[in-house]
Amino acid sequence: MVLPVEMTFLIDLLAFFGIYAIIALSLNLEFGYAGIPNFGKLLAVLGGAMFVGAIPGRVLAYLYGVMDNLDFIQYNPDIMGNVNKILSADIFSSAVILVASLILAALTGALLGVIASYPAIRLKEDYLAITLLAMAEILRTIGDNYSPLVGGTMGVDVVNPFKWVGGEYWILAATICILLTTALVFIYVESIGKSPLGRTLRAIRDDEAAAETYGKDVTKFRMKVLMVGSALAAVGGALASFYSGHMVSSAFDRVLYTFWPWVMVVIGGAANNLGVMLGVFVFVFLRKIIIFYKDVFNPYIPFDVNWLVYLLLGLALIIVLIYKPEGIIPEKPGKTLEQDRLKEIMKRIEAAPEE
């Protein structure tokens, strides 16, 4: 059954909102809270996506006995077609492979975060940003040119754990799964921000020397944050592959999965997760509206309408940086105690006899 156009538009909008929200929230944890300029966000996102393209399909094809000594890459469409056909009648296996894939993709992202941070975390901000960006490009180059991994420039079909829903409604099920995962990531990152760990990260971000004076191991904290942020971003990449049904490394470029998440965080408000969610929604909504109504805009624009997204988002970024550099929803100062408790302490201090 074919879904109505309006419903398809809404589902696609919500799905990409969820995927980008996960990636932007992970960047907010790294940059907004810890002050790490991660311009290699693509590294973890692509790592999660490549895991989904390389591992679950091979494992299921072997378990179901549908490979018959065939080359997985060369006969990928036929092999994955048979795997997905079997999964469409097995809800339990579909759920298991979905959860296991997301967990293992997160572990893959965490490992990439450790590998990236180990040689680079002691560098100053600008050198660290360049190093992380270079590592992301190295992984994308490997994915594009080493075809036994994920099919090179042709890519591979991936497991569809939502096929059991039937018809085109599997897309709706995938979107619901993405939004639920986004909600869990939001709650997790928000809880970190309000915890003693969040206050420690802000202290490191604001004054590294002062944090070290109080005995905080800045390098270790940054490595842990990069590891956690990379794990979350890898989940976003894995969900993107599941949603598209196909994984090709060239579709994951640094503009879409590094620079745009940075724009979302800066526009929305760094170190404010609600602001980041708003920045993501503004970006995704504007992009989808322009793409959906491309034919309407074409007669009035003297250039390719696809560039309109870049122009409008760039203009929005410039305006925000000029008039509201802290973002649409700025970071709120953290409180260690409730306001009533602070007032009570102040009254006790004022009432105490002077020595």
Secondary structure, DSSP 8 states (H G I E B T S, - for coil): ----HHHHHHHHHHHHHHHHHHHHHHHIIIIIIT----TTHHHHHHHHHHHHHHTHHHHHHHHHT--TT--TTTTHHHHHHHHHHHHTT-HHHHHHHHHHHHHHHHHHHHHHHHHHHHHHTTS-HHHHHHHHHHHHHHHHHHHHH-HHHH-TTT-EE---TTGGG-GGGHHHHHHHHHHHHHHHHHHHHHHHHHSHHHHHHHHHHH-HHHHHHTT--HHHHHHHHHHHHHHHHHHHHHHHHHHHSEE-GGGS-HIIIIIHHHHHHHHH-TT-HHHHHHHHHHHHHHHHHHHHTHHHHGGG-SS-THHHHHHHHHHHHHHHHHH-TT-SS------SS-HHHHHHHHHHHHHS---
